């Protein structure tokens, strides 16, 4: 079953509303100059994935690619790139990893003692 939506456009805002359900309303802010897109449902901010409302507005605006604010760094190929951190772990992270490993080994040793 296809969901039909009513769409209104005002300046930098798009209002999406389902037919016969006026309580289901989403407002998408779309700024063409900066390619900033935000939706009232906050799925992009909470889960890191663009919502269907954002994609609908992108289709309406005939956008050829997903704007960069909609792609979080953790979903890109460069997330595992060591060059971003200089290839070194911070001293605190290194100490915490070492402590965790030693603590686990001590627990195993005490179990077998």
matplotlib code that plots the C-alpha trace (Angstrom):
import matplotlib.pyplot as plt

x = [0.0, 1.5, 1.5, 0.3, 1.6, 0.7, 3.6, 3.9, 7.0, 7.8, 11.2, 13.7, 11.1, 9.2, 6.1, 5.2, 1.9, 0.1, -3.4, -6.2, -3.6, -3.0, -1.1, 1.6, 3.5, 7.2, 9.1, 12.3, 14.6, 16.5, 19.1, 20.3, 23.4, 25.0, 23.2, 22.1, 19.2, 17.5, 14.3, 12.0, 12.0, 15.7, 16.6, 19.8, 20.9, 19.9, 20.7, 23.1, 21.0, 18.9, 15.2, 12.7, 11.5, 15.0, 15.2, 11.8, 12.9, 16.2, 14.1, 11.8, 14.9, 16.4, 19.6, 22.0, 24.0, 23.5, 24.7, 27.8, 26.0, 23.8, 26.9, 28.5, 32.2, 31.6, 29.9, 32.8, 36.0, 38.2, 36.9, 39.6, 42.3, 45.2, 46.4, 43.5, 45.0, 48.7, 48.9, 49.3, 46.9, 46.8, 48.6, 45.4, 43.8, 46.9, 47.0, 43.3, 43.7, 46.8, 44.9, 41.9, 44.1, 46.0, 42.8, 41.3, 44.5, 44.5, 40.9, 41.7, 44.8, 42.8, 40.1, 42.7, 44.6]
y = [0.0, 3.3, 6.1, 9.4, 12.6, 16.2, 18.5, 22.2, 24.3, 27.6, 29.3, 26.8, 24.5, 21.6, 20.3, 16.7, 15.4, 12.1, 12.2, 11.8, 11.9, 15.5, 14.6, 13.0, 16.0, 16.4, 19.6, 19.4, 22.4, 22.5, 25.2, 25.0, 27.2, 25.2, 21.9, 21.6, 19.3, 18.7, 16.9, 17.3, 13.5, 13.8, 10.3, 11.7, 13.2, 10.1, 7.2, 8.7, 7.8, 10.1, 9.6, 9.0, 12.6, 13.9, 11.6, 12.8, 16.4, 15.6, 14.0, 17.0, 19.3, 17.0, 16.6, 14.3, 13.2, 13.0, 16.1, 15.8, 16.8, 13.7, 11.4, 10.9, 10.2, 6.7, 5.6, 6.6, 4.8, 7.2, 6.3, 3.6, 5.7, 6.0, 9.2, 11.1, 10.5, 10.5, 6.7, 6.9, 6.1, 8.6, 7.6, 7.4, 5.0, 2.8, 2.6, 1.7, -1.1, -2.4, -2.3, -4.1, -6.8, -7.3, -7.3, -10.0, -12.1, -11.7, -12.9, -16.0, -16.7, -16.3, -18.7, -21.4, -20.9]
z = [0.0, -1.0, 1.6, 0.1, 1.6, 1.3, 0.7, 1.2, 0.5, 2.3, 1.8, 3.4, 5.0, 3.6, 5.4, 4.9, 6.2, 5.7, 4.2, 6.8, 9.6, 10.5, 13.7, 11.6, 10.3, 9.7, 8.9, 6.9, 6.8, 3.5, 2.8, -0.8, -0.4, 2.4, 1.5, 5.2, 5.7, 9.0, 9.8, 12.8, 13.4, 14.4, 13.0, 11.5, 14.8, 16.9, 14.7, 12.2, 9.2, 7.0, 7.3, 4.5, 4.8, 4.0, 1.0, -0.2, -0.1, -1.9, -4.7, -4.8, -5.2, -7.9, -5.9, -7.7, -4.6, -0.9, 0.8, 3.0, 6.3, 5.9, 5.8, 9.2, 9.3, 10.8, 7.6, 5.3, 4.3, 6.1, 9.5, 9.9, 8.4, 11.0, 9.3, 11.0, 14.5, 13.4, 13.8, 17.6, 20.4, 23.2, 26.4, 28.4, 25.9, 25.8, 29.7, 29.8, 27.3, 29.2, 32.5, 31.1, 29.6, 32.9, 35.0, 32.8, 33.0, 36.8, 37.0, 35.0, 37.2, 40.4, 39.1, 38.4, 41.7]

ax = plt.figure().add_subplot(projection="3d")
ax.plot(x, y, z, "-o")
ax.set_aspect("equal")
plt.show()
